[in-house]
Amino acid sequence: MEGRCARRVSLAARRARGWGTLADMDDVAPLDPADEGRVIDVDAVAVLRFERSLDAAPDAVWAAITDADATAAWAFRMSLEPRVGGAVTFDTGGEPASGDVLGYDEGRVLEYAWGGPGGRWHVCFMVDADGAGTALTFDHLAPDPRDPDFAAGWHWHLDRLAQHLAGERPAEVFSDEHFEELQRLYARGEG
């Protein structure tokens, strides 16, 4: 595995810092959707990070983020060559986009970058077993991790991923009321 995924912070370190997990926060107080994505500093680099506890096995989560039909169900159709240096292509319904796989560890880490609106996009998915489910860490490294629209967009897509994994079929839309509410929440909180 190569690439520049931001280092993961262990569950114990998250709790020591008072971050906890989404499941922990649900027990304490209602979760404000704006709290789910936050900008953190990793080695002097700003990273927009989401941590999700998913009620699906790691192999199901891995398939959902790497299989073309599965990605089309919750985001947009993506195909990739499963290796560092492999190609990644996206069909968003308009002009196709392409990029490169920067990090790949089968079943655990997928990192890629591509040219898109606003410049070069760079993201990383990290998949870990968590009891009967999966701990998914998603990092958005570029463009601007502090942009509230990017936070709202990734939050919305990750909610749709959870729907897909739960056996639901997310609506085939580019926006909805939930996304618009997330935009308002992140705009107020600036990620």
Buried (B, 14 or more C-beta within 10 A) or exposed (E): EEBBBBEBBEBEEBEEEEBBBBBEBEEEEEEEBBEBBBBBEBEEEBBBBBBBBBEBBBEBBBBBBBBEEBBBBBBBBBBBEEEBEEBBBBBEEEEEBEBBBBBBBEBBBBBBBBEBEEEEBBBBBBBBBBEEBBBBBBBBBBBBBEBBBBBBBBBBBBBBBBBBBEEEEBEEEEEEEBBEBBBEBBBEBEB
